[in-house]
Amino acid sequence: MNATDTKKLREAGYCTVEAVQQATRKQLMEVKGITEARCAAIIEAANKLTDLHSGRFRTAAQLREEQRARFRISTGSKELDTALGGGIESKMLTEVYGEFRTGKTQLCATMAVTAQLDPKCGGKVIYVDTEGNFFPERLRPICERFGVDYDTILNNIVTARIFSTDQQEALAQMIEAQIDQDEGAPYSLLIIDSVMALWRVDFSGRGELSERQQKLGKHLNDIRKLAERHNLAVVYTNQVQADPSGGMMAFAGEVRKPLGGHVVGHASNTRIMFRKGRDTERIAKIVDSPTMPEVDATFTITSSGVGDA
C-alpha cells in the first residue's frame, strides 16, 4: 500500500487495517480512485498486517483469551448490573426498548458518566442523539452522585445530533474517523438514542419496508464491526409500537413490540425491555442474552440517574 491509497481510504472512513480487512471488495471499490487491481493488493496487504481473526480459524481456548479483554460498564443499578452479569459488555450490541418515560434516556445519561469511572477500562463516550433529548445539564446531578468533576465528564463525551437516516448510515465511518483523530484517552462506550426514530420517519408504508430493512441491517452490521475493532460497548434505545396480533395476550394489557422487526432483533446481542412500576420504580426484563437467563430487575429513575429501588 502506498501513501495515496492510505489517504484515499482514510478519507472514505477506513482508518484502521482491521476496517479494511472487514470491508467487502464492493465497498472498497466504491472508494474514489481504487481500481479492482488496487483493491486486491490492498486486501492482501491488510491480511498480512493484522492478526485479526476475521475469516480465520482459531481454537475455543484462543477465543476465550480474546474475550477476557472485554469489560463491563455499570448501569448505575446494582440489581440491573447483576441481571446483566456485571453490566453492559463491550464488543456487544445492547438494545433497550420500552414506551416513553420508562427510563431509557436516563439510563444513557447515567452510563455516559459510569463509563468513565473505572481507571482500568473507562474511557471516552460517543453519544449520538437522534431525537434531541441529550442535555448536558442533566449530567450534573449524576456527577455529584458519583463524586466526579462535571466539566471533566463533559469534556470526555463527544456528541453528534443527526437528523436523517443518510447521516445515520454514515455513522460508523464518522465514529471511526473521530477515534482515529483523537489522540487522548480511548473510547469505551457508544450510545445511540434512539436507533429507530429516524428510520420510522424517513421510510413509511409497506412499499418502502424492504429498502428500509436492508439499509438498517447494513447500518447495524457496520456498528457491530466498529464495536469489535475498538472494544466498544454499544447501547441503543428503541421505541415500541402496538402489536395488533397480540391475540389472547391482549386481555392482560396492550401488547407492545420494539420497532425494526427481525433485523434489529437479530442484530442485538442483548435485549432489555423497560416498563413502568410504581412511582419512580421501573422494571427491566432481560428478554435475550447470550450469557444470562431471562430475569426481571427493579430500579429507580431520579434526577441523579438510574439507581437501586
RABEL-V835726 format. One record per residue. RES is the residue in three letters. OMEGA is omega as a letter, one per 30 degrees, with the letter a starting at -180 (none if undefined). NEAR is the number of other ideal C-beta (glycine too) atoms within 8 Angstrom. Layout:
BEGIN
res=RES omega=OMEGA near=NEAR
res=RES omega=OMEGA near=NEAR
END
This chain:
BEGIN
res=MET omega=l near=6
res=ASN omega=a near=5
res=ALA omega=l near=5
res=THR omega=l near=7
res=ASP omega=a near=11
res=THR omega=l near=9
res=LYS omega=a near=8
res=LYS omega=a near=12
res=LEU omega=l near=14
res=ARG omega=a near=11
res=GLU omega=l near=6
res=ALA omega=l near=10
res=GLY omega=l near=12
res=TYR omega=a near=13
res=CYS omega=l near=10
res=THR omega=l near=9
res=VAL omega=l near=9
res=GLU omega=l near=10
res=ALA omega=l near=13
res=VAL omega=a near=13
res=GLN omega=a near=12
res=GLN omega=l near=9
res=ALA omega=l near=8
res=THR omega=l near=5
res=ARG omega=l near=8
res=LYS omega=a near=6
res=GLN omega=a near=8
res=LEU omega=a near=15
res=MET omega=l near=10
res=GLU omega=l near=7
res=VAL omega=a near=11
res=LYS omega=l near=5
res=GLY omega=l near=7
res=ILE omega=l near=13
res=THR omega=a near=7
res=GLU omega=l near=6
res=ALA omega=l near=6
res=ARG omega=l near=10
res=CYS omega=l near=12
res=ALA omega=l near=9
res=ALA omega=a near=9
res=ILE omega=l near=14
res=ILE omega=l near=12
res=GLU omega=l near=8
res=ALA omega=a near=9
res=ALA omega=a near=11
res=ASN omega=l near=8
res=LYS omega=a near=5
res=LEU omega=a near=6
res=THR omega=l near=8
res=ASP omega=l near=3
res=LEU omega=a near=8
res=HIS omega=a near=7
res=SER omega=l near=7
res=GLY omega=a near=3
res=ARG omega=l near=5
res=PHE omega=l near=2
res=ARG omega=a near=6
res=THR omega=l near=5
res=ALA omega=l near=5
res=ALA omega=l near=6
res=GLN omega=l near=8
res=LEU omega=l near=9
res=ARG omega=l near=8
res=GLU omega=l near=7
res=GLU omega=a near=8
res=GLN omega=l near=7
res=ARG omega=l near=6
res=ALA omega=l near=6
res=ARG omega=l near=10
res=PHE omega=l near=12
res=ARG omega=a near=13
res=ILE omega=a near=15
res=SER omega=l near=9
res=THR omega=a near=15
res=GLY omega=l near=13
res=SER omega=a near=12
res=LYS omega=a near=6
res=GLU omega=l near=11
res=LEU omega=l near=13
res=ASP omega=l near=12
res=THR omega=l near=9
res=ALA omega=a near=12
res=LEU omega=l near=16
res=GLY omega=l near=10
res=GLY omega=a near=7
res=GLY omega=l near=10
res=ILE omega=a near=14
res=GLU omega=l near=15
res=SER omega=a near=14
res=LYS omega=a near=9
res=MET omega=l near=12
res=LEU omega=a near=13
res=THR omega=l near=15
res=GLU omega=l near=14
res=VAL omega=a near=12
res=TYR omega=a near=14
res=GLY omega=l near=10
res=GLU omega=a near=8
res=PHE omega=l near=3
res=ARG omega=l near=5
res=THR omega=l near=10
res=GLY omega=a near=12
res=LYS omega=a near=13
res=THR omega=l near=10
res=GLN omega=l near=10
res=LEU omega=l near=15
res=CYS omega=a near=14
res=ALA omega=l near=13
res=THR omega=a near=13
res=MET omega=l near=17
res=ALA omega=l near=15
res=VAL omega=a near=15
res=THR omega=l near=12
res=ALA omega=a near=13
res=GLN omega=a near=13
res=LEU omega=a near=9
res=ASP omega=a near=7
res=PRO omega=a near=3
res=LYS omega=a near=5
res=CYS omega=a near=8
res=GLY omega=a near=9
res=GLY omega=a near=12
res=LYS omega=a near=13
res=VAL omega=l near=16
res=ILE omega=a near=14
res=TYR omega=a near=13
res=VAL omega=a near=13
res=ASP omega=l near=12
res=THR omega=a near=12
res=GLU omega=a near=7
res=GLY omega=a near=5
res=ASN omega=a near=7
res=PHE omega=l near=12
res=PHE omega=a near=5
res=PRO omega=a near=7
res=GLU omega=l near=5
res=ARG omega=a near=9
res=LEU omega=a near=13
res=ARG omega=l near=8
res=PRO omega=l near=10
res=ILE omega=l near=14
res=CYS omega=l near=13
res=GLU omega=l near=9
res=ARG omega=a near=9
res=PHE omega=l near=9
res=GLY omega=l near=5
res=VAL omega=a near=10
res=ASP omega=a near=6
res=TYR omega=a near=10
res=ASP omega=l near=6
res=THR omega=l near=8
res=ILE omega=a near=14
res=LEU omega=a near=9
res=ASN omega=l near=6
res=ASN omega=l near=10
res=ILE omega=l near=12
res=VAL omega=a near=9
res=THR omega=l near=9
res=ALA omega=l near=10
res=ARG omega=a near=7
res=ILE omega=a near=11
res=PHE omega=a near=6
res=SER omega=l near=8
res=THR omega=l near=10
res=ASP omega=l near=6
res=GLN omega=a near=9
res=GLN omega=l near=13
res=GLU omega=a near=9
res=ALA omega=a near=9
res=LEU omega=a near=15
res=ALA omega=l near=12
res=GLN omega=l near=11
res=MET omega=a near=10
res=ILE omega=l near=11
res=GLU omega=l near=14
res=ALA omega=l near=11
res=GLN omega=l near=10
res=ILE omega=a near=10
res=ASP omega=a near=9
res=GLN omega=a near=6
res=ASP omega=a near=9
res=GLU omega=a near=3
res=GLY omega=a near=4
res=ALA omega=l near=6
res=PRO omega=l near=6
res=TYR omega=a near=13
res=SER omega=a near=16
res=LEU omega=l near=16
res=LEU omega=l near=15
res=ILE omega=l near=13
res=ILE omega=a near=13
res=ASP omega=g near=15
res=SER omega=a near=12
res=VAL omega=a near=13
res=MET omega=a near=12
res=ALA omega=a near=10
res=LEU omega=l near=12
res=TRP omega=l near=14
res=ARG omega=a near=9
res=VAL omega=a near=7
res=ASP omega=l near=8
res=PHE omega=a near=11
res=SER omega=l near=4
res=GLY omega=a near=6
res=ARG omega=a near=4
res=GLY omega=a near=4
res=GLU omega=a near=9
res=LEU omega=a near=9
res=SER omega=l near=6
res=GLU omega=a near=8
res=ARG omega=a near=11
res=GLN omega=l near=10
res=GLN omega=l near=8
res=LYS omega=l near=10
res=LEU omega=l near=12
res=GLY omega=l near=10
res=LYS omega=l near=9
res=HIS omega=a near=12
res=LEU omega=l near=13
res=ASN omega=l near=9
res=ASP omega=l near=11
res=ILE omega=l near=14
res=ARG omega=a near=11
res=LYS omega=l near=11
res=LEU omega=a near=13
res=ALA omega=a near=16
res=GLU omega=a near=8
res=ARG omega=a near=10
res=HIS omega=l near=9
res=ASN omega=a near=11
res=LEU omega=l near=12
res=ALA omega=a near=17
res=VAL omega=l near=13
res=VAL omega=l near=14
res=TYR omega=l near=13
res=THR omega=a near=15
res=ASN omega=l near=14
res=GLN omega=l near=11
res=VAL omega=l near=10
res=GLN omega=l near=7
res=ALA omega=l near=6
res=ASP omega=a near=8
res=PRO omega=a near=4
res=SER omega=a near=4
res=GLY omega=l near=9
res=GLY omega=a near=5
res=MET omega=l near=5
res=MET omega=a near=7
res=ALA omega=l near=9
res=PHE omega=l near=5
res=ALA omega=a near=4
res=GLY omega=a near=5
res=GLU omega=a near=6
res=VAL omega=l near=9
res=ARG omega=l near=8
res=LYS omega=a near=7
res=PRO omega=l near=13
res=LEU omega=l near=13
res=GLY omega=l near=11
res=GLY omega=a near=7
res=HIS omega=a near=5
res=VAL omega=l near=11
res=VAL omega=a near=16
res=GLY omega=a near=11
res=HIS omega=a near=6
res=ALA omega=a near=10
res=SER omega=l near=11
res=ASN omega=l near=8
res=THR omega=l near=16
res=ARG omega=a near=13
res=ILE omega=l near=13
res=MET omega=l near=10
res=PHE omega=l near=13
res=ARG omega=a near=10
res=LYS omega=l near=7
res=GLY omega=l near=8
res=ARG omega=l near=3
res=ASP omega=a near=4
res=THR omega=a near=6
res=GLU omega=l near=10
res=ARG omega=a near=14
res=ILE omega=l near=11
res=ALA omega=l near=13
res=LYS omega=l near=11
res=ILE omega=a near=16
res=VAL omega=a near=7
res=ASP omega=l near=8
res=SER omega=l near=12
res=PRO omega=a near=4
res=THR omega=a near=4
res=MET omega=l near=9
res=PRO omega=l near=5
res=GLU omega=a near=7
res=VAL omega=l near=8
res=ASP omega=l near=8
res=ALA omega=a near=13
res=THR omega=l near=10
res=PHE omega=l near=17
res=THR omega=l near=11
res=ILE omega=l near=10
res=THR omega=l near=7
res=SER omega=l near=5
res=SER omega=l near=8
res=GLY omega=l near=14
res=VAL omega=a near=13
res=GLY omega=a near=11
res=ASP omega=l near=7
res=ALA omega=none near=6
END
